[in-house]
Amino acid sequence: MSPQDHAALPVRSQEVARILAEAGVSGTVRELTESTRTAAEAAAALGCEVGAIANSLVFISDDEPVLVMTSGRHQVDTTALAARWGRGPLRRATADQVREATGQAIGGVAPVGHPRPLPTVVDAALSDYPRLWAAGGTPRTLFPTTADELLRLTNGRRLPVGP
Ligand code: 5CA
């Protein structure tokens, strides 16, 4: 995607696209006409399995925001994940906390592009899919990626997060 194409994206997504390009990621951020605010909507818009949608879920743990890249096929078992991760309890962030931690709105939170890097887990279930889609900074933008790429981009840890 050329810089001109980036300029056509919403400003939050331009920042995500810039970081992906800098990291040598080949997949580009695209804006859909349909809402991709939830995993189900994103999967329907793309015609992919809901499990291949990588949701960027923000939790508060030990008084700091953390990111859990979660397959759309299941929910996070917060008790089990906190134990595996060696952290205090995980509580779902409020909309305001999500905005503060990421600079992005719920439904469009990307794995990157945040004011400060967040401690991150990448759901082991995401490794079941050869191609994933993650949000690109707004509720209508997505980019194609893989579990290994998400681990690299976020400096994250691969852990099971589901029940
Ligand atoms: N664009 C899609 C697919 S990539 C997406 O961003 N999905 S998501 O799961 O990462 O973002 C929606 C999530 O935001 C929901 O799963 C829900 O966990 C969370 N959410 C929705 N409303 C609120 C709220 N009021 N406070 C905190 N979290 C919320």
Backbone and ligand atoms as CSV (ligand in chain L), in Angstrom:
chain,resi,resn,atom,element,x,y,z
A,1,MET,N,N,0.856,-1.195,0.000
A,1,MET,CA,C,0.000,0.000,0.000
A,1,MET,C,C,0.893,1.247,0.000
A,2,SER,N,N,0.616,2.169,-0.817
A,2,SER,CA,C,1.447,3.367,-0.910
A,2,SER,C,C,1.033,4.363,0.169
A,3,PRO,N,N,1.882,5.368,0.462
A,3,PRO,CA,C,1.490,6.393,1.426
A,3,PRO,C,C,0.195,7.088,1.019
A,4,GLN,N,N,-0.033,7.210,-0.262
A,4,GLN,CA,C,-1.291,7.820,-0.715
A,4,GLN,C,C,-2.501,7.017,-0.251
A,5,ASP,N,N,-2.369,5.678,-0.333
A,5,ASP,CA,C,-3.462,4.833,0.132
A,5,ASP,C,C,-3.667,5.026,1.635
A,6,HIS,N,N,-2.550,5.098,2.382
A,6,HIS,CA,C,-2.659,5.347,3.820
A,6,HIS,C,C,-3.475,6.603,4.090
A,7,ALA,N,N,-3.237,7.627,3.298
A,7,ALA,CA,C,-3.890,8.914,3.535
A,7,ALA,C,C,-5.403,8.814,3.413
A,8,ALA,N,N,-5.889,7.782,2.703
A,8,ALA,CA,C,-7.329,7.616,2.560
A,8,ALA,C,C,-7.955,6.987,3.809
A,9,LEU,N,N,-7.124,6.454,4.702
A,9,LEU,CA,C,-7.640,5.784,5.895
A,9,LEU,C,C,-7.937,6.797,7.005
A,10,PRO,N,N,-8.804,6.409,7.964
A,10,PRO,CA,C,-8.981,7.264,9.148
A,10,PRO,C,C,-7.644,7.457,9.853
A,11,VAL,N,N,-7.495,8.565,10.570
A,11,VAL,CA,C,-6.186,8.934,11.123
A,11,VAL,C,C,-5.649,7.875,12.080
A,12,ARG,N,N,-6.505,7.275,12.897
A,12,ARG,CA,C,-6.047,6.206,13.820
A,12,ARG,C,C,-5.468,5.027,13.043
A,13,SER,N,N,-6.073,4.747,11.906
A,13,SER,CA,C,-5.621,3.610,11.111
A,13,SER,C,C,-4.357,3.941,10.339
A,14,GLN,N,N,-4.177,5.201,9.990
A,14,GLN,CA,C,-2.922,5.602,9.335
A,14,GLN,C,C,-1.747,5.315,10.248
A,15,GLU,N,N,-1.924,5.574,11.531
A,15,GLU,CA,C,-0.853,5.326,12.501
A,15,GLU,C,C,-0.570,3.818,12.586
A,16,VAL,N,N,-1.631,3.003,12.621
A,16,VAL,CA,C,-1.452,1.545,12.656
A,16,VAL,C,C,-0.746,1.092,11.377
A,17,ALA,N,N,-1.181,1.599,10.236
A,17,ALA,CA,C,-0.587,1.206,8.949
A,17,ALA,C,C,0.898,1.574,8.908
A,18,ARG,N,N,1.226,2.732,9.459
A,18,ARG,CA,C,2.624,3.180,9.471
A,18,ARG,C,C,3.476,2.218,10.318
A,19,ILE,N,N,2.974,1.833,11.467
A,19,ILE,CA,C,3.729,0.936,12.354
A,19,ILE,C,C,3.892,-0.437,11.698
A,20,LEU,N,N,2.840,-0.935,11.065
A,20,LEU,CA,C,2.932,-2.241,10.398
A,20,LEU,C,C,3.976,-2.185,9.285
A,21,ALA,N,N,3.936,-1.112,8.502
A,21,ALA,CA,C,4.891,-0.993,7.391
A,21,ALA,C,C,6.321,-0.929,7.925
A,22,GLU,N,N,6.506,-0.170,8.995
A,22,GLU,CA,C,7.843,-0.057,9.613
A,22,GLU,C,C,8.352,-1.397,10.114
A,23,ALA,N,N,7.410,-2.231,10.588
A,23,ALA,CA,C,7.778,-3.553,11.123
A,23,ALA,C,C,7.951,-4.583,10.011
A,24,GLY,N,N,7.766,-4.160,8.775
A,24,GLY,CA,C,7.965,-5.068,7.649
A,24,GLY,C,C,6.798,-6.008,7.406
A,25,VAL,N,N,5.634,-5.648,7.932
A,25,VAL,CA,C,4.435,-6.475,7.747
A,25,VAL,C,C,3.902,-6.262,6.329
A,26,SER,N,N,3.591,-7.371,5.646
A,26,SER,CA,C,3.153,-7.229,4.252
A,26,SER,C,C,1.654,-6.945,4.139
A,27,GLY,N,N,0.873,-7.407,5.099
A,27,GLY,CA,C,-0.578,-7.173,5.051
A,27,GLY,C,C,-0.886,-5.708,5.292
A,28,THR,N,N,-1.906,-5.198,4.621
A,28,THR,CA,C,-2.223,-3.777,4.743
A,28,THR,C,C,-3.587,-3.572,5.407
A,29,VAL,N,N,-3.729,-2.397,6.006
A,29,VAL,CA,C,-4.994,-2.042,6.654
A,29,VAL,C,C,-6.003,-1.654,5.584
A,30,ARG,N,N,-7.169,-2.248,5.666
A,30,ARG,CA,C,-8.220,-1.875,4.714
A,30,ARG,C,C,-9.475,-1.449,5.444
A,31,GLU,N,N,-10.201,-0.521,4.822
A,31,GLU,CA,C,-11.439,-0.027,5.417
A,31,GLU,C,C,-12.603,-0.657,4.684
A,32,LEU,N,N,-13.504,-1.267,5.449
A,32,LEU,CA,C,-14.679,-1.910,4.854
A,32,LEU,C,C,-15.868,-0.955,4.919
A,33,THR,N,N,-16.847,-1.223,4.078
A,33,THR,CA,C,-18.043,-0.380,4.151
A,33,THR,C,C,-18.939,-0.837,5.294
A,34,GLU,N,N,-18.853,-2.145,5.635
A,34,GLU,CA,C,-19.662,-2.672,6.731
A,34,GLU,C,C,-18.957,-2.440,8.069
A,35,SER,N,N,-19.725,-2.477,9.157
A,35,SER,CA,C,-19.131,-2.442,10.491
A,35,SER,C,C,-18.352,-3.722,10.744
A,36,THR,N,N,-17.190,-3.579,11.380
A,36,THR,CA,C,-16.419,-4.755,11.806
A,36,THR,C,C,-16.160,-4.619,13.307
A,37,ARG,N,N,-17.154,-4.048,13.992
A,37,ARG,CA,C,-17.000,-3.690,15.411
A,37,ARG,C,C,-16.863,-4.921,16.307
A,38,THR,N,N,-17.537,-5.996,15.935
A,38,THR,CA,C,-17.438,-7.228,16.728
A,38,THR,C,C,-16.828,-8.321,15.852
A,39,ALA,N,N,-16.378,-9.393,16.518
A,39,ALA,CA,C,-15.791,-10.511,15.774
A,39,ALA,C,C,-16.824,-11.095,14.803
A,40,ALA,N,N,-18.070,-11.214,15.242
A,40,ALA,CA,C,-19.102,-11.797,14.377
A,40,ALA,C,C,-19.326,-10.925,13.145
A,41,GLU,N,N,-19.370,-9.624,13.350
A,41,GLU,CA,C,-19.552,-8.717,12.213
A,41,GLU,C,C,-18.347,-8.765,11.273
A,42,ALA,N,N,-17.166,-8.782,11.868
A,42,ALA,CA,C,-15.959,-8.811,11.037
A,42,ALA,C,C,-15.909,-10.095,10.215
A,43,ALA,N,N,-16.224,-11.238,10.847
A,43,ALA,CA,C,-16.182,-12.518,10.139
A,43,ALA,C,C,-17.210,-12.544,9.012
A,44,ALA,N,N,-18.392,-11.998,9.273
A,44,ALA,CA,C,-19.431,-11.959,8.235
A,44,ALA,C,C,-18.987,-11.074,7.077
A,45,ALA,N,N,-18.391,-9.933,7.393
A,45,ALA,CA,C,-17.965,-9.005,6.340
A,45,ALA,C,C,-16.852,-9.610,5.488
A,46,LEU,N,N,-15.987,-10.403,6.120
A,46,LEU,CA,C,-14.827,-10.957,5.405
A,46,LEU,C,C,-15.110,-12.331,4.823
A,47,GLY,N,N,-16.155,-12.990,5.319
A,47,GLY,CA,C,-16.420,-14.359,4.897
A,47,GLY,C,C,-15.384,-15.331,5.451
A,48,CYS,N,N,-14.933,-15.071,6.689
A,48,CYS,CA,C,-13.975,-16.002,7.319
A,48,CYS,C,C,-14.597,-16.585,8.587
A,49,GLU,N,N,-13.889,-17.561,9.166
A,49,GLU,CA,C,-14.356,-18.145,10.424
A,49,GLU,C,C,-14.216,-17.124,11.540
A,50,VAL,N,N,-15.173,-17.138,12.477
A,50,VAL,CA,C,-15.120,-16.171,13.577
A,50,VAL,C,C,-13.871,-16.397,14.433
A,51,GLY,N,N,-13.386,-17.647,14.479
A,51,GLY,CA,C,-12.181,-17.944,15.256
A,51,GLY,C,C,-10.931,-17.302,14.696
A,52,ALA,N,N,-10.974,-16.914,13.427
A,52,ALA,CA,C,-9.822,-16.290,12.782
A,52,ALA,C,C,-9.803,-14.774,12.979
A,53,ILE,N,N,-10.785,-14.258,13.715
A,53,ILE,CA,C,-10.760,-12.840,14.083
A,53,ILE,C,C,-10.000,-12.715,15.403
A,54,ALA,N,N,-8.977,-11.890,15.408
A,54,ALA,CA,C,-8.163,-11.679,16.613
A,54,ALA,C,C,-8.664,-10.419,17.317
A,55,ASN,N,N,-9.475,-10.617,18.357
A,55,ASN,CA,C,-9.998,-9.475,19.116
A,55,ASN,C,C,-8.903,-8.913,20.015
A,56,SER,N,N,-8.834,-7.589,20.097
A,56,SER,CA,C,-7.854,-6.921,20.975
A,56,SER,C,C,-8.580,-6.501,22.247
A,57,LEU,N,N,-8.513,-7.337,23.274
A,57,LEU,CA,C,-9.274,-7.074,24.502
A,57,LEU,C,C,-8.357,-6.493,25.576
A,58,VAL,N,N,-8.796,-5.373,26.158
A,58,VAL,CA,C,-8.004,-4.691,27.184
A,58,VAL,C,C,-8.559,-5.049,28.563
A,59,PHE,N,N,-7.658,-5.435,29.442
A,59,PHE,CA,C,-7.994,-5.714,30.838
A,59,PHE,C,C,-7.095,-4.870,31.719
A,60,ILE,N,N,-7.537,-4.678,32.964
A,60,ILE,CA,C,-6.685,-4.038,33.962
A,60,ILE,C,C,-6.221,-5.134,34.916
A,61,SER,N,N,-4.911,-5.180,35.147
A,61,SER,CA,C,-4.341,-6.171,36.050
A,61,SER,C,C,-3.160,-5.539,36.765
A,62,ASP,N,N,-3.093,-5.726,38.064
A,62,ASP,CA,C,-2.008,-5.115,38.846
A,62,ASP,C,C,-1.905,-3.623,38.506
A,63,ASP,N,N,-3.066,-2.977,38.393
A,63,ASP,CA,C,-3.143,-1.523,38.189
A,63,ASP,C,C,-2.562,-1.042,36.871
A,64,GLU,N,N,-2.418,-1.941,35.907
A,64,GLU,CA,C,-1.982,-1.461,34.586
A,64,GLU,C,C,-2.803,-2.137,33.497
A,65,PRO,N,N,-2.965,-1.456,32.353
A,65,PRO,CA,C,-3.701,-2.076,31.251
A,65,PRO,C,C,-2.857,-3.138,30.565
A,66,VAL,N,N,-3.511,-4.227,30.189
A,66,VAL,CA,C,-2.846,-5.309,29.450
A,66,VAL,C,C,-3.739,-5.680,28.272
A,67,LEU,N,N,-3.139,-6.304,27.267
A,67,LEU,CA,C,-3.860,-6.629,26.039
A,67,LEU,C,C,-3.898,-8.153,25.863
A,68,VAL,N,N,-5.076,-8.663,25.555
A,68,VAL,CA,C,-5.214,-10.098,25.301
A,68,VAL,C,C,-5.788,-10.272,23.897
A,69,MET,N,N,-4.928,-10.679,22.966
A,69,MET,CA,C,-5.366,-10.924,21.592
A,69,MET,C,C,-6.073,-12.282,21.596
A,70,THR,N,N,-7.393,-12.252,21.386
A,70,THR,CA,C,-8.236,-13.414,21.666
A,70,THR,C,C,-8.977,-13.879,20.418
A,71,SER,N,N,-8.938,-15.178,20.158
A,71,SER,CA,C,-9.725,-15.713,19.047
A,71,SER,C,C,-11.206,-15.415,19.264
A,72,GLY,N,N,-11.890,-15.007,18.208
A,72,GLY,CA,C,-13.318,-14.727,18.277
A,72,GLY,C,C,-14.170,-15.955,18.554
A,73,ARG,N,N,-13.538,-17.149,18.611
A,73,ARG,CA,C,-14.341,-18.351,18.832
A,73,ARG,C,C,-14.650,-18.602,20.302
A,74,HIS,N,N,-13.984,-17.871,21.197
A,74,HIS,CA,C,-14.280,-18.075,22.615
A,74,HIS,C,C,-13.999,-16.820,23.434
A,75,GLN,N,N,-14.380,-16.909,24.720
A,75,GLN,CA,C,-14.151,-15.809,25.641
A,75,GLN,C,C,-12.919,-16.111,26.472
A,76,VAL,N,N,-12.415,-15.059,27.123
A,76,VAL,CA,C,-11.254,-15.232,27.990
A,76,VAL,C,C,-11.707,-15.791,29.338
A,77,ASP,N,N,-11.039,-16.842,29.789
A,77,ASP,CA,C,-11.203,-17.313,31.171
A,77,ASP,C,C,-10.202,-16.518,32.002
A,78,THR,N,N,-10.694,-15.424,32.606
A,78,THR,CA,C,-9.768,-14.472,33.225
A,78,THR,C,C,-9.032,-15.083,34.421
A,79,THR,N,N,-9.705,-15.958,35.158
A,79,THR,CA,C,-9.058,-16.563,36.324
A,79,THR,C,C,-7.907,-17.465,35.883
A,80,ALA,N,N,-8.186,-18.310,34.897
A,80,ALA,CA,C,-7.150,-19.230,34.414
A,80,ALA,C,C,-6.008,-18.454,33.763
A,81,LEU,N,N,-6.351,-17.409,33.003
A,81,LEU,CA,C,-5.293,-16.669,32.311
A,81,LEU,C,C,-4.393,-15.928,33.294
A,82,ALA,N,N,-4.990,-15.317,34.317
A,82,ALA,CA,C,-4.169,-14.599,35.309
A,82,ALA,C,C,-3.166,-15.564,35.945
A,83,ALA,N,N,-3.618,-16.774,36.233
A,83,ALA,CA,C,-2.721,-17.762,36.853
A,83,ALA,C,C,-1.611,-18.162,35.877
A,84,ARG,N,N,-1.980,-18.421,34.633
A,84,ARG,CA,C,-0.957,-18.828,33.648
A,84,ARG,C,C,0.048,-17.717,33.387
A,85,TRP,N,N,-0.445,-16.490,33.402
A,85,TRP,CA,C,0.375,-15.330,33.061
A,85,TRP,C,C,1.210,-14.893,34.273
A,86,GLY,N,N,0.819,-15.365,35.466
A,86,GLY,CA,C,1.516,-14.963,36.685
A,86,GLY,C,C,1.204,-13.532,37.080
A,87,ARG,N,N,-0.058,-13.114,36.832
A,87,ARG,CA,C,-0.462,-11.744,37.153
A,87,ARG,C,C,-1.601,-11.771,38.161
A,88,GLY,N,N,-1.879,-10.593,38.724
A,88,GLY,CA,C,-3.068,-10.442,39.564
A,88,GLY,C,C,-4.319,-10.543,38.719
A,89,PRO,N,N,-5.502,-10.512,39.369
A,89,PRO,CA,C,-6.775,-10.683,38.661
A,89,PRO,C,C,-6.912,-9.745,37.461
A,90,LEU,N,N,-7.554,-10.224,36.408
A,90,LEU,CA,C,-7.795,-9.441,35.196
A,90,LEU,C,C,-9.238,-8.942,35.242
A,91,ARG,N,N,-9.394,-7.638,35.155
A,91,ARG,CA,C,-10.744,-7.061,35.079
A,91,ARG,C,C,-10.904,-6.367,33.738
A,92,ARG,N,N,-12.061,-6.555,33.101
A,92,ARG,CA,C,-12.335,-5.909,31.819
A,92,ARG,C,C,-12.219,-4.396,31.974
A,93,ALA,N,N,-11.478,-3.758,31.082
A,93,ALA,CA,C,-11.334,-2.301,31.120
A,93,ALA,C,C,-12.656,-1.632,30.749
A,94,THR,N,N,-12.880,-0.448,31.307
A,94,THR,CA,C,-14.039,0.346,30.889
A,94,THR,C,C,-13.712,1.004,29.542
A,95,ALA,N,N,-14.747,1.549,28.914
A,95,ALA,CA,C,-14.542,2.220,27.625
A,95,ALA,C,C,-13.503,3.343,27.758
A,96,ASP,N,N,-13.580,4.089,28.863
A,96,ASP,CA,C,-12.614,5.178,29.076
A,96,ASP,C,C,-11.202,4.635,29.262
A,97,GLN,N,N,-11.092,3.537,29.996
A,97,GLN,CA,C,-9.760,2.947,30.196
A,97,GLN,C,C,-9.187,2.408,28.887
A,98,VAL,N,N,-10.048,1.861,28.037
A,98,VAL,CA,C,-9.590,1.373,26.724
A,98,VAL,C,C,-9.052,2.550,25.912
A,99,ARG,N,N,-9.793,3.631,25.906
A,99,ARG,CA,C,-9.391,4.815,25.139
A,99,ARG,C,C,-8.060,5.366,25.645
A,100,GLU,N,N,-7.926,5.408,26.968
A,100,GLU,CA,C,-6.698,5.958,27.544
A,100,GLU,C,C,-5.484,5.054,27.245
A,101,ALA,N,N,-5.700,3.745,27.337
A,101,ALA,CA,C,-4.572,2.810,27.179
A,101,ALA,C,C,-4.145,2.660,25.732
A,102,THR,N,N,-5.098,2.818,24.812
A,102,THR,CA,C,-4.803,2.493,23.409
A,102,THR,C,C,-4.878,3.698,22.476
A,103,GLY,N,N,-5.588,4.751,22.880
A,103,GLY,CA,C,-5.848,5.853,21.952
A,103,GLY,C,C,-6.853,5.482,20.888
A,104,GLN,N,N,-7.480,4.311,21.048
A,104,GLN,CA,C,-8.423,3.797,20.033
A,104,GLN,C,C,-9.750,3.474,20.715
A,105,ALA,N,N,-10.805,3.402,19.952
A,105,ALA,CA,C,-12.136,3.168,20.514
A,105,ALA,C,C,-12.462,1.683,20.515
A,106,ILE,N,N,-13.270,1.263,21.472
A,106,ILE,CA,C,-13.768,-0.115,21.509
A,106,ILE,C,C,-14.372,-0.478,20.162
A,107,GLY,N,N,-14.057,-1.677,19.722
A,107,GLY,CA,C,-14.552,-2.123,18.417
A,107,GLY,C,C,-13.542,-1.872,17.315
A,108,GLY,N,N,-12.504,-1.086,17.639
A,108,GLY,CA,C,-11.478,-0.809,16.638
A,108,GLY,C,C,-10.070,-0.915,17.189
A,109,VAL,N,N,-9.944,-1.468,18.398
A,109,VAL,CA,C,-8.626,-1.513,19.037
A,109,VAL,C,C,-7.706,-2.450,18.253
A,110,ALA,N,N,-6.558,-1.923,17.882
A,110,ALA,CA,C,-5.566,-2.676,17.116
A,110,ALA,C,C,-4.520,-3.242,18.075
A,111,PRO,N,N,-3.741,-4.221,17.619
A,111,PRO,CA,C,-2.669,-4.757,18.470
A,111,PRO,C,C,-1.521,-3.778,18.672
A,112,VAL,N,N,-1.429,-2.760,17.850
A,112,VAL,CA,C,-0.332,-1.775,17.928
A,112,VAL,C,C,-0.909,-0.365,17.769
A,113,GLY,N,N,-0.028,0.627,17.933
A,113,GLY,CA,C,-0.449,2.009,17.728
A,113,GLY,C,C,-0.881,2.691,19.007
A,114,HIS,N,N,-0.467,2.132,20.142
A,114,HIS,CA,C,-0.888,2.660,21.441
A,114,HIS,C,C,0.140,3.648,21.980
A,115,PRO,N,N,-0.281,4.545,22.885
A,115,PRO,CA,C,0.665,5.533,23.420
A,115,PRO,C,C,1.878,4.877,24.080
A,116,ARG,N,N,1.650,3.762,24.765
A,116,ARG,CA,C,2.741,2.965,25.358
A,116,ARG,C,C,2.455,1.503,25.047
A,117,PRO,N,N,3.503,0.694,24.810
A,117,PRO,CA,C,3.255,-0.730,24.555
A,117,PRO,C,C,2.583,-1.374,25.764
A,118,LEU,N,N,1.642,-2.266,25.523
A,118,LEU,CA,C,0.932,-2.945,26.612
A,118,LEU,C,C,1.477,-4.368,26.761
A,119,PRO,N,N,1.662,-4.845,28.008
A,119,PRO,CA,C,1.971,-6.265,28.185
A,119,PRO,C,C,0.885,-7.074,27.470
A,120,THR,N,N,1.309,-8.026,26.642
A,120,THR,CA,C,0.345,-8.669,25.742
A,120,THR,C,C,0.461,-10.181,25.742
A,121,VAL,N,N,-0.700,-10.829,25.730
A,121,VAL,CA,C,-0.791,-12.268,25.485
A,121,VAL,C,C,-1.459,-12.472,24.136
A,122,VAL,N,N,-0.945,-13.437,23.385
A,122,VAL,CA,C,-1.575,-13.846,22.126
A,122,VAL,C,C,-2.155,-15.244,22.345
A,123,ASP,N,N,-3.452,-15.354,22.211
A,123,ASP,CA,C,-4.198,-16.598,22.422
A,123,ASP,C,C,-3.589,-17.736,21.593
A,124,ALA,N,N,-3.253,-18.844,22.264
A,124,ALA,CA,C,-2.698,-20.002,21.552
A,124,ALA,C,C,-3.676,-20.511,20.487
A,125,ALA,N,N,-4.979,-20.313,20.693
A,125,ALA,CA,C,-5.978,-20.776,19.715
A,125,ALA,C,C,-5.823,-20.079,18.367
A,126,LEU,N,N,-5.223,-18.881,18.373
A,126,LEU,CA,C,-5.053,-18.163,17.102
A,126,LEU,C,C,-4.065,-18.878,16.188
A,127,SER,N,N,-3.212,-19.732,16.767
A,127,SER,CA,C,-2.253,-20.481,15.947
A,127,SER,C,C,-2.932,-21.575,15.131
A,128,ASP,N,N,-4.221,-21.835,15.382
A,128,ASP,CA,C,-4.971,-22.830,14.593
A,128,ASP,C,C,-5.326,-22.309,13.204
A,129,TYR,N,N,-5.174,-21.001,12.985
A,129,TYR,CA,C,-5.628,-20.398,11.726
A,129,TYR,C,C,-4.427,-19.846,10.960
A,130,PRO,N,N,-4.288,-20.208,9.691
A,130,PRO,CA,C,-3.142,-19.725,8.920
A,130,PRO,C,C,-3.219,-18.226,8.644
A,131,ARG,N,N,-4.439,-17.697,8.608
A,131,ARG,CA,C,-4.584,-16.262,8.384
A,131,ARG,C,C,-5.610,-15.707,9.354
A,132,LEU,N,N,-5.221,-14.646,10.021
A,132,LEU,CA,C,-6.081,-13.965,10.991
A,132,LEU,C,C,-6.377,-12.567,10.486
A,133,TRP,N,N,-7.390,-11.957,11.113
A,133,TRP,CA,C,-7.679,-10.547,10.874
A,133,TRP,C,C,-7.756,-9.841,12.218
A,134,ALA,N,N,-7.087,-8.713,12.318
A,134,ALA,CA,C,-7.133,-7.907,13.544
A,134,ALA,C,C,-7.614,-6.508,13.183
A,135,ALA,N,N,-8.158,-5.806,14.168
A,135,ALA,CA,C,-8.673,-4.459,13.923
A,135,ALA,C,C,-7.520,-3.503,13.633
A,136,GLY,N,N,-7.830,-2.503,12.820
A,136,GLY,CA,C,-6.811,-1.554,12.369
A,136,GLY,C,C,-6.962,-0.167,12.942
A,137,GLY,N,N,-7.583,-0.053,14.127
A,137,GLY,CA,C,-7.647,1.253,14.787
A,137,GLY,C,C,-9.013,1.908,14.784
A,138,THR,N,N,-9.936,1.384,13.966
A,138,THR,CA,C,-11.309,1.911,13.954
A,138,THR,C,C,-12.271,0.730,13.734
A,139,PRO,N,N,-13.563,0.948,14.006
A,139,PRO,CA,C,-14.532,-0.155,13.888
A,139,PRO,C,C,-14.887,-0.566,12.451
A,140,ARG,N,N,-14.183,-0.061,11.468
A,140,ARG,CA,C,-14.384,-0.525,10.084
A,140,ARG,C,C,-13.083,-0.916,9.410
A,141,THR,N,N,-12.002,-0.976,10.162
A,141,THR,CA,C,-10.705,-1.294,9.539
A,141,THR,C,C,-10.135,-2.581,10.113
A,142,LEU,N,N,-9.465,-3.327,9.244
A,142,LEU,CA,C,-8.869,-4.616,9.594
A,142,LEU,C,C,-7.598,-4.799,8.796
A,143,PHE,N,N,-6.721,-5.665,9.308
A,143,PHE,CA,C,-5.577,-6.080,8.491
A,143,PHE,C,C,-5.349,-7.573,8.679
A,144,PRO,N,N,-4.821,-8.232,7.639
A,144,PRO,CA,C,-4.533,-9.662,7.738
A,144,PRO,C,C,-3.217,-9.884,8.457
A,145,THR,N,N,-3.165,-10.922,9.273
A,145,THR,CA,C,-1.951,-11.188,10.033
A,145,THR,C,C,-1.899,-12.660,10.396
A,146,THR,N,N,-0.919,-13.032,11.221
A,146,THR,CA,C,-0.799,-14.407,11.718
A,146,THR,C,C,-0.473,-14.335,13.211
A,147,ALA,N,N,-0.604,-15.479,13.887
A,147,ALA,CA,C,-0.293,-15.508,15.321
A,147,ALA,C,C,1.180,-15.155,15.549
A,148,ASP,N,N,2.067,-15.695,14.718
A,148,ASP,CA,C,3.492,-15.397,14.907
A,148,ASP,C,C,3.775,-13.914,14.693
A,149,GLU,N,N,3.101,-13.333,13.722
A,149,GLU,CA,C,3.300,-11.908,13.466
A,149,GLU,C,C,2.786,-11.076,14.650
A,150,LEU,N,N,1.649,-11.475,15.211
A,150,LEU,CA,C,1.120,-10.743,16.371
A,150,LEU,C,C,2.079,-10.844,17.555
A,151,LEU,N,N,2.670,-12.023,17.740
A,151,LEU,CA,C,3.636,-12.196,18.829
A,151,LEU,C,C,4.817,-11.253,18.646
A,152,ARG,N,N,5.271,-11.144,17.416
A,152,ARG,CA,C,6.417,-10.280,17.117
A,152,ARG,C,C,6.051,-8.801,17.274
A,153,LEU,N,N,4.901,-8.416,16.722
A,153,LEU,CA,C,4.496,-7.001,16.752
A,153,LEU,C,C,4.278,-6.494,18.175
A,154,THR,N,N,3.764,-7.369,19.036
A,154,THR,CA,C,3.383,-6.947,20.386
A,154,THR,C,C,4.427,-7.344,21.421
A,155,ASN,N,N,5.453,-8.065,20.996
A,155,ASN,CA,C,6.408,-8.632,21.943
A,155,ASN,C,C,5.644,-9.458,22.981
A,156,GLY,N,N,4.628,-10.176,22.498
A,156,GLY,CA,C,3.690,-10.856,23.395
A,156,GLY,C,C,4.103,-12.271,23.746
A,157,ARG,N,N,3.308,-12.859,24.645
A,157,ARG,CA,C,3.489,-14.260,25.058
A,157,ARG,C,C,2.331,-15.076,24.527
A,158,ARG,N,N,2.660,-16.267,23.986
A,158,ARG,CA,C,1.599,-17.159,23.526
A,158,ARG,C,C,1.109,-17.992,24.724
A,159,LEU,N,N,-0.164,-17.839,25.049
A,159,LEU,CA,C,-0.754,-18.609,26.155
A,159,LEU,C,C,-2.177,-18.995,25.773
A,160,PRO,N,N,-2.658,-20.154,26.275
A,160,PRO,CA,C,-4.078,-20.451,26.101
A,160,PRO,C,C,-4.887,-19.453,26.925
A,161,VAL,N,N,-5.951,-18.914,26.387
A,161,VAL,CA,C,-6.765,-17.933,27.144
A,161,VAL,C,C,-8.197,-18.417,27.339
A,162,GLY,N,N,-8.597,-19.412,26.572
A,162,GLY,CA,C,-9.992,-19.845,26.603
A,162,GLY,C,C,-10.284,-20.768,27.765
A,163,PRO,N,N,-11.541,-21.203,27.851
A,163,PRO,CA,C,-11.927,-22.093,28.929
A,163,PRO,C,C,-11.289,-23.468,28.807
L,1,5CA,N1,N,-13.165,-4.987,15.265
L,1,5CA,C1,C,-13.538,-6.140,16.051
L,1,5CA,C2,C,-12.921,-7.405,15.514
L,1,5CA,S1,S,-11.200,-7.308,15.205
L,1,5CA,C3,C,-13.171,-5.874,17.481
L,1,5CA,O1,O,-12.566,-4.872,17.801
L,1,5CA,N2,N,-13.570,-6.810,18.347
L,1,5CA,S2,S,-13.214,-6.702,19.907
L,1,5CA,O2,O,-13.782,-7.877,20.497
L,1,5CA,O3,O,-11.834,-6.519,20.132
L,1,5CA,O4,O,-13.910,-5.413,20.396
L,1,5CA,C4,C,-15.173,-5.452,20.882
L,1,5CA,C5,C,-15.017,-5.804,22.334
L,1,5CA,O5,O,-15.075,-4.628,23.119
L,1,5CA,C6,C,-16.119,-6.693,22.850
L,1,5CA,O6,O,-15.764,-8.035,22.695
L,1,5CA,C7,C,-16.168,-6.329,24.289
L,1,5CA,O7,O,-15.347,-7.197,25.005
L,1,5CA,C8,C,-15.537,-4.973,24.373
L,1,5CA,N3,N,-16.523,-3.998,24.821
L,1,5CA,C9,C,-17.668,-3.657,24.234
L,1,5CA,N4,N,-18.305,-2.709,24.954
L,1,5CA,C10,C,-17.521,-2.445,26.025
L,1,5CA,C11,C,-17.602,-1.530,27.132
L,1,5CA,N5,N,-18.624,-0.705,27.296
L,1,5CA,N6,N,-16.608,-1.501,28.020
L,1,5CA,C12,C,-15.541,-2.317,27.860
L,1,5CA,N7,N,-15.413,-3.195,26.852
L,1,5CA,C13,C,-16.387,-3.262,25.943
